[in-house]
Amino acid sequence: MKSPFKKIVFITIQVLIVTLVLSCTKNEDPNLEEVAHGKFWGEIGPDSYNLVNDNSNHRMQTTHFDGKNYQFKFAVYDSSNPLGNVIKTDTELTVNLTDALNSKSYVTFETYADIKDYSKDWIHLYYYKLRGNDEDKRVYTTVKKKLSIELNISSIEYMDLKVPSLKGNMKGYLYNVENSKDSIYIKANFITQASY
């Protein structure tokens, strides 16, 4: 007959084994979603993009959200030096949307006037190119009361986070602030970066 001490040790070991097996096979909570990375794919003028944020390069950033107004920026900075000839291209597309969590479509925008006004809808594109000694710097924006570009929000994700993520698309023209005959065509899809 086994002693009571041996029975207690035997039962304790069995309980530990069962506990270990159950803890190893425990499923993760299926409701815990990973925060989506920002993404931008489409065309800005002659340039095509298919870029997703990674840990070291946040090309798609949410730059403002106050619970109502939402601003995001897509930025790419490229430079190279082939044969001593410096080539640098900077592209920054900033979009400011009012009441972004309740509006699905935007067709009328204000003209951006180089101020951070979160209470108006505007789109601003800064384009810079340097090739050797040739420098080209342009600023494009929407024209007030002119239907030149349309932006649609197809879904809003991660509403429980501090900054939700917008998924949408835009298509149309922005105009050079110094030359209204100079326009640039944009056709793109985007997913903004959500954050805690």
C-alpha positions as CSV (number, residue, x, y, z in Angstrom):
1,M,0.0,0.0,0.0
2,K,1.3,3.4,-0.9
3,S,2.0,5.9,1.8
4,P,-0.1,9.1,2.0
5,F,3.0,11.2,1.2
6,K,3.7,9.3,-2.0
7,K,0.0,9.7,-3.0
8,I,0.2,13.5,-2.5
9,V,3.4,13.8,-4.5
10,F,1.9,11.6,-7.3
11,I,-1.3,13.7,-7.4
12,T,0.7,16.9,-7.3
13,I,2.8,15.8,-10.3
14,Q,-0.3,14.8,-12.2
15,V,-1.9,18.2,-11.6
16,L,1.3,20.0,-12.7
17,I,1.5,18.0,-15.9
18,V,-2.2,18.7,-16.8
19,T,-1.7,22.4,-16.0
20,L,1.3,22.6,-18.3
21,V,-0.4,20.8,-21.1
22,L,-3.4,23.0,-20.9
23,S,-1.4,26.2,-20.7
24,C,0.6,25.2,-23.8
25,T,-2.5,24.5,-25.9
26,K,-4.5,27.6,-24.8
27,N,-5.7,29.5,-27.7
28,E,-5.0,33.2,-28.1
29,D,-8.0,35.5,-27.8
30,P,-9.3,35.8,-31.4
31,N,-10.6,39.3,-30.8
32,L,-7.1,40.8,-30.3
33,E,-6.1,42.2,-33.7
34,E,-2.7,43.5,-34.7
35,V,-2.7,47.2,-35.5
36,A,-2.5,47.6,-39.3
37,H,0.5,49.4,-40.8
38,G,-0.1,52.4,-42.9
39,K,-0.1,51.8,-46.6
40,F,-0.2,53.9,-49.8
41,W,-0.5,52.5,-53.3
42,G,-1.2,54.5,-56.5
43,E,0.1,57.4,-58.6
44,I,1.2,61.0,-57.9
45,G,1.9,62.6,-61.2
46,P,4.4,60.4,-63.1
47,D,5.5,58.4,-60.0
48,S,3.9,55.1,-58.9
49,Y,4.0,53.9,-55.3
50,N,3.2,50.7,-53.5
51,L,4.5,51.3,-50.0
52,V,3.8,49.9,-46.5
53,N,5.1,51.3,-43.3
54,D,7.7,49.3,-41.5
55,N,9.4,49.8,-38.1
56,S,12.1,52.0,-39.5
57,N,10.2,53.9,-42.2
58,H,6.8,55.5,-41.6
59,R,5.9,56.8,-45.0
60,M,2.2,57.0,-44.0
61,Q,1.6,59.0,-40.8
62,T,-1.4,60.2,-38.9
63,T,-0.3,63.7,-37.9
64,H,-3.5,64.9,-36.1
65,F,-6.7,63.4,-34.6
66,D,-8.8,65.2,-32.0
67,G,-11.8,62.9,-32.0
68,K,-13.3,64.6,-35.0
69,N,-10.8,66.1,-37.4
70,Y,-8.2,63.8,-38.9
71,Q,-5.0,64.6,-40.8
72,F,-2.6,62.2,-42.4
73,K,0.6,62.6,-44.5
74,F,2.2,60.4,-47.1
75,A,5.9,61.2,-47.5
76,V,8.8,59.8,-49.5
77,Y,12.3,61.1,-49.5
78,D,14.7,59.6,-52.1
79,S,18.3,60.6,-52.9
80,S,21.1,59.1,-54.8
81,N,24.5,60.1,-56.1
82,P,25.3,58.3,-59.4
83,L,28.6,59.4,-60.8
84,G,28.8,62.4,-58.5
85,N,25.5,63.8,-59.9
86,V,23.2,64.4,-56.9
87,I,19.5,63.4,-57.5
88,K,17.0,64.1,-54.7
89,T,13.3,63.8,-54.8
90,D,10.9,64.7,-51.9
91,T,7.2,64.1,-52.1
92,E,4.8,65.0,-49.2
93,L,1.0,64.7,-49.6
94,T,-1.0,66.0,-46.6
95,V,-4.7,65.5,-46.3
96,N,-6.9,67.2,-43.6
97,L,-10.5,66.0,-43.2
98,T,-13.2,67.3,-40.9
99,D,-15.5,64.9,-39.1
100,A,-13.7,62.0,-40.7
101,L,-15.4,59.3,-38.6
102,N,-18.8,60.3,-39.9
103,S,-18.2,61.5,-43.4
104,K,-17.8,59.0,-46.3
105,S,-17.1,61.3,-49.2
106,Y,-15.3,64.6,-49.8
107,V,-15.5,66.6,-53.0
108,T,-15.2,70.2,-52.0
109,F,-11.9,71.4,-50.4
110,E,-10.4,74.7,-49.3
111,T,-7.2,76.1,-50.8
112,Y,-4.4,75.3,-48.4
113,A,-2.8,78.5,-47.2
114,D,0.3,77.2,-45.3
115,I,-1.5,77.1,-41.9
116,K,-2.4,74.1,-39.8
117,D,-6.2,74.6,-39.8
118,Y,-7.7,71.3,-38.7
119,S,-11.3,72.7,-39.0
120,K,-11.3,72.7,-42.8
121,D,-11.0,70.1,-45.6
122,W,-7.8,70.6,-47.7
123,I,-5.2,68.6,-49.5
124,H,-1.6,69.8,-50.0
125,L,1.3,68.4,-52.1
126,Y,4.9,69.5,-51.7
127,Y,7.1,68.3,-54.5
128,Y,10.8,68.9,-54.6
129,K,13.4,67.6,-57.1
130,L,17.1,68.3,-57.3
131,R,19.2,67.0,-60.2
132,G,22.7,68.3,-60.2
133,N,22.3,72.1,-60.1
134,D,18.7,72.0,-61.4
135,E,16.2,72.5,-58.6
136,D,12.4,72.2,-59.0
137,K,10.1,73.0,-56.1
138,R,6.4,73.1,-56.4
139,V,3.4,73.3,-54.1
140,Y,0.0,71.9,-55.3
141,T,-3.4,72.2,-53.5
142,T,-7.1,72.1,-54.0
143,V,-9.0,75.1,-55.3
144,K,-11.9,76.3,-53.2
145,K,-15.3,75.6,-54.7
146,K,-13.8,73.7,-57.6
147,L,-14.5,70.0,-57.9
148,S,-11.1,68.8,-58.9
149,I,-10.5,65.8,-56.6
150,E,-12.7,63.3,-54.8
151,L,-11.7,61.4,-51.6
152,N,-13.8,58.5,-50.3
153,I,-13.5,56.6,-47.0
154,S,-14.5,53.0,-47.4
155,S,-14.0,51.8,-43.8
156,I,-12.8,52.9,-40.4
157,E,-10.8,50.3,-38.3
158,Y,-9.6,50.2,-34.7
159,M,-12.3,52.5,-33.3
160,D,-11.3,51.6,-29.7
161,L,-7.7,52.9,-30.2
162,K,-6.5,56.4,-29.5
163,V,-6.1,57.0,-33.3
164,P,-8.3,54.8,-35.6
165,S,-7.3,53.8,-39.1
166,L,-9.0,55.1,-42.3
167,K,-9.1,53.1,-45.4
168,G,-10.0,54.9,-48.6
169,N,-9.1,56.3,-52.0
170,M,-8.7,59.6,-53.8
171,K,-8.7,60.6,-57.5
172,G,-8.4,63.9,-59.3
173,Y,-6.2,67.0,-59.8
174,L,-4.3,69.4,-57.5
175,Y,-3.1,72.8,-58.8
176,N,0.2,74.6,-58.5
177,V,-0.3,77.6,-56.2
178,E,1.9,79.8,-58.4
179,N,0.6,78.6,-61.8
180,S,-3.0,77.5,-62.1
181,K,-2.3,76.0,-65.5
182,D,0.1,73.5,-63.9
183,S,-1.8,70.5,-62.3
184,I,-0.8,67.1,-61.1
185,Y,-3.0,64.0,-61.2
186,I,-3.4,61.7,-58.2
187,K,-5.0,58.3,-58.1
188,A,-4.4,56.3,-55.0
189,N,-5.6,54.1,-52.3
190,F,-4.5,54.4,-48.7
191,I,-4.7,53.0,-45.2
192,T,-3.7,55.3,-42.4
193,Q,-1.7,54.2,-39.4
194,A,-3.6,53.4,-36.3
195,S,-2.0,53.9,-32.9
196,Y,-2.7,53.3,-29.2
